[in-house]
Amino acid sequence: MSHSSTRRQLLRSAIALSGSAALSAGLPGIARAQGQQSADRAADKAADRIIAGIRRPRIPQRDFPVTDFGAVADGTTDNTRALAAAVRTAHEAGGGRVVVPAGTWATGPVHLLSRVELHLAAGATLLFTTDPAAYLPTVFSRWQGIELMNFSPLIYAYGQHDIALTGSGVLDGQASTDNWYTWGKPGGSDFAALEASADAGVPVAQRDGANYHLRPTFVEPYRCERVLIEGVTLRNSPFWNLHPTLCQDVTIRGVTVESSGPNTDGCDPESCDGVLIDRVSFNTGDDCIAVKAGRNTDGRRVDVPCQNLVVQNSTFANGHGGITLGSEMTGGIRNVYGRDLTMSSTGLRAGHRLKTNSVRGGFLENSNVYRVDVQAIGGPLLLIDFTYGEGDTGTYPPTVTGINLSHWSVASASQGWDIQGYAHDPVGTVRLSDITIDGPLSTANVAENITDLRLDHVVIDGVEQ
């Protein structure tokens, strides 16, 4: 049995023991524990309801091997047309599974169509070209929360339903400092030009990403319904790895994300409704998970929240944040449940990270992260930052409230919490309960401009706070 499994079982056992009604009479500590147990049970019920409501894709059980369409597994032959033909044929037949057998298959972008599953068999690797010209013509996309016509994502679908990416194979974006990573970063001049065009009301169709150097995302279903991503490994992404946008009913299960380059977020659901992230392993060069909902002027134009998300049974190694909300959150984010998680690296800068400012506006509300085993973390368990990006320079003060962390068992962390709202717009309610940090902190806890911070059985280095 692993160390993390043992710690998680101890967490569950402690919760179960705390619920003994026979012991509660006359014992305030036990009564308090019962209340906390009840809160976790309520969160579990809410999370379970979300999961029960997420519909999986309906795809016929028939196979279309890519070899039937001329694909060659020599690592150099361009199989883009063969893969496109297989997807189109499966779609026109009423749906099915496009199968990539064992071997290394070079390709450009793959565009999925309704009722088609792209399945990578064991030992299969899709090796994506790094030639930007291969990702043209541009497609409808969203970059840092702003819509545009950009270079195609490596795996893409627009306006489709019942689509899937499955198997135990590998998708390798081949991104490095020799190709994609030389392109501009968020906040650079190319992105500033895009943002200026959005602020000026230029129609999306005229926001031509071919004029910019904005790296494509790895997997981006856009305005799709019933999406499944299961089992695959993603490596060396040019930009964000998984970016379901304006989708309904998304299931991401058993996926491994290994991308240490700049801005290689692991999974960024944006303006989605109904998302399950289950048994996913993250090791990233930016946020492991970053829930988003559009940015600034363009985010207010689209104005669709991201809501009803469950993250469970997942592991977080390196990254800027484990479960992050924002910073592109203009449409608002609500009803987030993270449970039974493991965080294992000092390369992780924060456990639950909320980043916003008065230019973004929007709301972050009802976020619950609980039963978390932290073996090591390089920053605070909870970071709420109103100074991110543009800081307090706008006229759209954000609303942040209903943030709940409970039952965290922490072997090592540098800080418990860093909460900084605005004096004119404080953070609302934050509750930290049943949190134990084994050793001393190297950085003092910060709580500035917050209306209601509740600490309930928070123990740091043996001292209850």
N, C-alpha and C positions, 0 to 999 in steps of 0.2 A: 504493500500500500504506500502511495506517495505521501510526502510531507504535507502537500497542499490538500490532498484528500482527507488526511487525518485531521488537519485543522478545521476543514469544513464540517466534518462529522462532529467535532467538538462544538462548533458553533450551533449546529442543529440540535445537539443534545442539550446544550445549555438553554436553548429556547424552549425545548420540550419540558425540561425540568422546571423551568420557571412558571409553567402553566398549571402546576398542581394546586387545585382549589383547596385541598385539604390543608395545605401549609400556609395559605394566604391569611387566614384569620389572625389578626393581631400582629402581622409582620409587614410593615410598610414597604420594605424592600421587595418582598415577594409580590405584593399587590402592584407595585410599580412595574415589576417585570411582566406581570400578567397584562398590564396595559400596553407595554411595548410589544409583547407577543401578539396581542390583538391587532396592533398597527401593522405588523408584518403580515399577519394573516389577511388583513384587508387588502394590502398591496398585492399579495399573491393572488387573491381572488380577482382583483382588477386586471392583473397581468394575464391570468388564465383566460379571462373573458376576451381580452384582445387577441390572444393566440387562437382561441376557438373561432373567432370571427374572420381570421385570415384565410382566404381561399387559395388552394394550390392550383397550379395549372392543370388543365385537362388536355393531354397529348396522347394520340393513338400509339399503341405498342407495335410499331413497325419501323424497321431500320433502313437507312439509306447510307451505306458505307461511302466515304469520300473517294475510295479507290475506284468505285464504279463510275466516277466522274473525271477520272484522269489524274487524281492527286498522287504525288510521288514523295515518299518519305526519305529524301536524301539530304535534307537540311539546307538546300540551296534553291531548288526549283520553286518558283512562285506558284503557290496553290490557291491564290485569291479567287480566280475564276472558278476553279473546281469546287471550292467551298460554297461560293455563291450559287452555283448550279445545283448543288445538293440541297441547300436551304430552299431555293425556289421550287425545286421538284417536290420536296417533302410538303411544302406549304400548299402547292397546287393539288396535291393528292389528298388534301384534307388534314395533313399534319403527320408528324412522325419524328423519329430520332435520327439526326445526322451523326454518324459514328466516325470518330477519328481513331484508328487503331494505333497500336504501339509504334513508335518511331518519332523522328523529328521532322516536322512539317513546317516549312517556311511559308509565310503568308503576309498579306496586308490586312486591312480591316475586314471584319466579318459582321454582316448586318443580318440580324434574326428577323423572322417573320412569324406571324401568328401560328400557334399550335406546332411550333418547331422547337425541339430540344437539341442543343449541341452537346454531344457526349464525348468526353475524352477518356478513352480506355486506359487501363494501367500501362505505364510506360510510354504514353503519348505526350509529346510536347509540341505546342503551337509556338513557333518562333516568329515574332512579329518584326517586320522590317522597320528600320529607323529612318527611312527616306520620307521626309514630309510630303513629297509629291504623291506618294501612294495613298495618303489620307484625304485627298481631294477627289471630287468636289466637296465643298463644305456641307455640313449638316446642321440642323437646328440643335443647339446645345445651350448650356449655361456654364459660365466660367466665373468662379468666385461670386456666385449669386446674381450674375447679369446675363441675360439671354443674348445670343448672337448666332451667327452662322460661322462655325469653327471647323477646324480640321476634325475629321471623324474620330470618335473614340475607337479603340482597338476592337472592342465588341460593342455593338450598338443596336438599338431598336427604337423606333419612333412610332407611337400610336398603335402598338401591337397588343395582343392579348395572348395569354397562355404560352409563355415562352420560358425556356430553361437552359441553364448552362450547368452540366453535371459531369461526374466521373472522378477518377483519382489521378488524372493527368495534370500537366503543368502548362500554364500560360506564361510565357517569358516575353516581356516587353522590350528587353535588351537595352533599356535606357541607361545611359552613363554620362560622364562628363565629356565624352567624345561626341555626343549627339544631343538628345533632348535637353539635358541639364545645362547646356550652354544658352538655352533660350531664356527669355525674361522671366523674372519672378513676380508674384503678386506684389502690387505696389509700384512696379516699374513703369516706364514711360508708355509701353504698349497697353498695359492695363489702364493707365490713366486716360489714354485716348479712347478706349472702349467705354469707360465710365462717363467720360464727357459726352460721347455720342448718345448714351442712354439718358443722361441728364437733360440733353437737348431735345429729347423726344424722337430721335431718329428711329424709324421702324426697324424691327429686328431683322427683317430680310435684307436691310441695307447695312447692317453691322457686319462687315466682311472680315472674318477672322484671318483670311489669307493675307491681309495687310498687317497683321500683328504676329508676334511670336508667343502665342499662348498655347502651351503644351496640351495635347489631348488627354482626356481621362482614359482609364483602362477599360472598364466595363460600365456602360451607361444606358440603361433602359430609360426612355423618356416618354412620359405620358402613356405608360403601359399598365395593364391590369393582369394580375395573377402571374407573378414572376418568381422563379425558383433558381437560386444559385447554390449548388451543393457539391461538396467534396473536393473541388479543384484547389490547386495551389497557384497563387499569383506571385510573380517575381519581377523585379526591375521595372516598375511602372514608370511611364513618363511623368505622370501627375497623380491625382487621386486614383485609388485602385477601384473601389466600388462606389458608383454614384447614381443610385436610382433617384430619378427626379420626376416630381409630379405624378408618381405612380400610386396605385392602390394594390394592397395585398402582395407584399414582398416577403419571401422567405429566403434567408441566407443561413446555410447550415453546414457545419463540418468543413469550412473553408480555412485555408492557411494563407496568410498575407505576409510576404517577406519582401519589403521594399524600403531601403534605407536612404534613398535619394531625397533631395529637397522637395517639400510639399507633397510627399507621397502618403497622404492620409490613407488609412485602411478602409473605412467604410463611411460614406457621407450621405445618408438619406436626406433628400432635400424636398421640402413641400410634399411629403408622402403621407398617406393615411393607412396605417396597418402594416407594421414592419416587425419581423422576428429575426433576430441575430442570435444564433444558437450554436454553441460548441465551435466557435471561431477562434483561431490563434492569430494574434496581431504582433508584429514586430516591424515598426514603421519609422519613417523619417520625419513624421509630423504627428498630428493627432491620430490615435488608433481608431476611434469613432468620433465623428463630428456631425452632429445633427444640425441641419441648416434649413433656411426658409426664405432665401432671396436677400438682396442687398439694396438698401438705400432707395433711391428714386425708382429703380426698376423693380425692386422688391415690393414697393408700395403699389406699383402698377399691376403686378401679377396678384399679390396679396393672398397667398395660399399658405396656411400654416403647415408645419410638420407635426404630426400627432399620432398617439397610440403606437408606441414603440416598446418592444421588450428585448432586452439584451440579457442572455443567460448562459451559464456554464462555459464562459469564455475566458481566455487568458490574454494578458497584456504584458509585453516585455518593454522594449524601448518605444518612446513616443512622447509628444508634447503633453498629451492628456489621454487618460483611459477612456472615459465617456465624457465627451465635450459637447456643450451646447453653444452654438454660435461659431464664429462671430457674425456670419451672414444669417441673421434671424429676424429680418424685418417683418416677415409674415407671421411670426410667432411660433413658439414651440410649446407643446403641452403633453402631459400624460406619458412620461418616460419612466420605464421600470427596468432597473438593472439588478440582477440577483445571481447569487452563487458564482462569484467571479474570483479570479486569481490575478494579482499584480505582483511581478517578480523581479523588477529591475530598477536600480537607481537611475537608469537611463530614462525612466518614466518621470516626467516633470510634475505631474499632478494626477490625482485619482479621478475626481469629478471636477471638471473645469468648465466654468461658465464665463464667456467673454462677450462683451457688448460695449456700446457707447451711445451717446445721445444723437449720433448721426444715423445709426442703425434703427433705433426705436424698437417697436415690437415688444413681445413678452416671452418670458421663460417661466413656466409655472407647472407645478405638480411634477417634480422630478424626484424619483425615489431610487436610491442605490443602496442595496443592503445584502447582508451575508457575503462579505468580501474578505478574502484572505490576502493580506499584503505581506509578502515575504520581504520586500524591499521597495522603496519608492524614493525618488530623488527630490521630491518637493512636498507640497501640502496634500493632505487627503482631499480637501475642498478648496478650490480657488474660484472666487467670484470677482471678476475684474471689469470695472466700468471704464477703465482708462485705456482699453485695448484700441489699437488703430488710431482713429482720429481723436479719441478721447472725448471730453465734454465740449465739443465745438458745434453741436447741432441743436435743433429745436424739437427733437423727438425723444424725450426721456424714456428709457426702457422700463418695463415692469418686470421685476424678478422676485418671485415669492413661491412659497410652498416647496422648499428644497429640503429633502429629508435623507440623512445618512444614518443607517443603523446596523448594528452587529458587524462591525469591522474589527478583525483581529490583526494587529499590525506588529510585525517583528521589528521593522526599522523604517523610520520616516524622518525627514528633516524638519517638518512643520505639520501641525495639526490642521490649521485653517488660515486662510488669508482672504478676508472678505472686505471689499472696499467699494461702497456705493458712492453716491453723490450726496452732499449735504442737502441739496434741494430735491433730491430724488433717491431716498435711501432704499437699500435692499429691504424686502418685506420680512417674511417669516422663514427662518432656517432652523431646523431641528437636527441635533446630533445626539444620538442615543446609543448606549451599549457599545462604546468604542474603547478599545484598549490598545495603547501604544506601549510596547515593552520597554523601550529605552528612552533616554533624554532626547530632547529636540535641540537641533543646532540653530534653529531660527525661531524667534518668538512668534506666537500666534498673533494675528491681526484681525480686529473686527471694528471697522470704521463705517459710520453712516449706515447702520442697520437698525430697523425698527424692533425686531423681535428675534433674538438669538437664544435658543433654548438648548441647554446642555443637560443631558440626563444620563447619569452613569457613564461619564467620559473619564477614563483613567489614563494618565500619562506618567510613565516611569513610576508607577505605584501610587500616584497621588490623584485623588478624584478632583476634578476641576469644578 
